Structure formats: C-alpha cells, structure tokens
C-alpha cells in the first residue's frame, strides 16, 4: 500500500485539531457504550450502534451526492480496513464492557506508537532511532499497566490490547484508502463493519437480544451521535496531516476517557496505571516533538 499526500505545517496543525475533536467524541462514545452494556448484550450493542452510525453516514453522503457503491469500495485497502475495524471494534467494546473505562482508555493510547511504526514500515515515512526508542518505551508502559505475571494480572486486560492493534491497522488502511472515497463513505463501511462484528460475536456470547428501554436507548443514541462526529473527525485528521505528526494528539483521549471513568463510573487509578500511562504519554510527546521539530531532526 502506498500513499502520497502533500502536507505542510498548516495541514499538520489542522489535522491535529481534528484529532483532538475526534478523541473527545470517542471518549464520550465509550462512556455511553459502557452505560448501555449494563443492560444489553455486547453483540446487540455492536449491531444497533453500527446500524445507527451507518445510517447517519449514508444520509450525510447521499445529501452531498456521493456514491455509496463503487469499485473503490472493493479495493484491497478497504478490505484490509474492514478486517481491522471488525477485530478492533469487537475487542475494544468487550474491554469497555468488562474492564474499567480508565484502564481501557490508557491502553488504547499505545495506538499512536503502533501507527507511527506502521507509517515507517508501510508508507516509508522517516522515523529515526530516537523515535523508535520512544515507541519501545511507550510499549514498556503498556506492559507496566498490564503487569503480566503479577497476581493482579487479568487476561481481560488483553482485550484492550487487541482492540488497540485493530484500530492502528484500521487507521493505516484509512491512509491508503482510495482518495475518491470521502470520510462519510468510509464512515458507512466502518460502521457496517461494526454490525458484522456484532453478528459474528452473537453466537459466541449466546445471549438473546432484548428490547432496549430507558437509559439504554439514550445511551445508544448518544453513542451513535458521538461516534459519528468522532469518526468523521478522525478520518479527516488522518487525511489532512502527516501520520507521524497528527497521531500523537490521540493522547488527548487519555484526559477525556480517564476523566469520564473517574467522575461517571467512580473508578480509581493504580500506581502501575499512572506510571505506565506516563511513559506512554511522554513517548508520544517526544515523537511529536521530533516529528515537528527542525528539518532533519527525526
């Protein structure tokens, strides 16, 4: 996969602003999904959330006269993107439902490290040894949070790791998606992938779908609206600036997600989580500094 997108300082700034907006929207979406998971099966949440988001994006695309079906939709990058979207969404939604929102959000912050590494390997963007070192340090932060081998280790925490890897692959594939496909069309197929994830997981979960009521209805509606806005912002960000310059702003999701976990769900942060998240954030900030510094400083 190759991608050639002209970028400059202004494009990187605009792309970064879109990324911050996307992270705020995704954090709100996560909180609503966790709320809905208290009364609905995860598979049902995925199906209803995916259908709602796909419908909204389809209406937005048609309003602008954009075609929903074309040869570009069946391109190789789009198929790869759909596969990563299905895996990422399924595992991450399970993580939201079964583990604390704050720790799930923190683990997700390793996504920029994987994306920057992937940008170097797949798109040929320059990533020098200093940024590679920062990537390794950030991944060590993830291990500190997970604490494999410790008595407090939970295999459920790996759900967030698998979700993070799926999202990183999706974002890289979005970079290589045909330019003719707008963010709205990408949104349609991204949310349809979520429906597929729900359908595939339903027989595994083994819980019958039930009619949502009260809080669950409001939570699903809120998650859909926040998700659509965030998804649109994310796709715009990934197509505006350089991957290595824009993706570090994903770390703002840490502030939004952890804040909602602490305030709304009464969660607490362990010393290991604080240390690990600190390493992840510092690594991301260093990558950002190296990426936007003087020419040649990579």
Secondary structure, DSSP 8 states (H G I E B T S, - for coil): --------HHHHHHHHHHHHHHHHHHHHHHHHHHHHTTTS-HHHHHHHHHHHHHHHHHHHHHHTT--S--GGGGSHHHHHHHHHHHHHHHHHHHHHHHS-HHHHHHHHTTHHHHHHHHHHHHH-----HHHHHHHHHHHHHHHHHH-TTSTT--GGGHHHHHHHHHHHHHHHHHHHS-TTS-HHHHHHHHHHHHHHHHHHHHHHH--------THHHHHHHHHHHHHHHHHHHHHHHHTTS-HHHHGGGGGHHHHHHHHHHHHHS-----HHHHHHHHHHHHHHHHHHHHHHSSTT--
